[in-house]
Amino acid sequence: MILGSFDRHTLANMEAALDRICDGRPDCQDHELRSFIADSLVRCAKKGKTTIGALTEAGEAALAGRSIAEVSRREGRYATP
């Protein structure tokens, strides 16, 4: 369970990073997308990168990679995120 894996400070930073990434993005109302971003935050935190900045950067990079992969699929090219 995620709550037992990280201290309160890290969990607060993860939540703040997710909020920053999703702020103003209507597509972030989608649970699957928020979960995808949250997974990238967990991976980042497990590597010891727990600042809001590092977590936000990791989430935004994952989101950008997912967007590039979606465009590639639409154009007939396949790229893995």
Buried (B, 14 or more C-beta within 10 A) or exposed (E): EEEEEBEEEBBEBBBEBBEBBBEEEEEBEEEEBBEBBBEBBBEBBEEEBBEBEBBBBBBBEBBEBBEEBEEBEEEEEEEEB
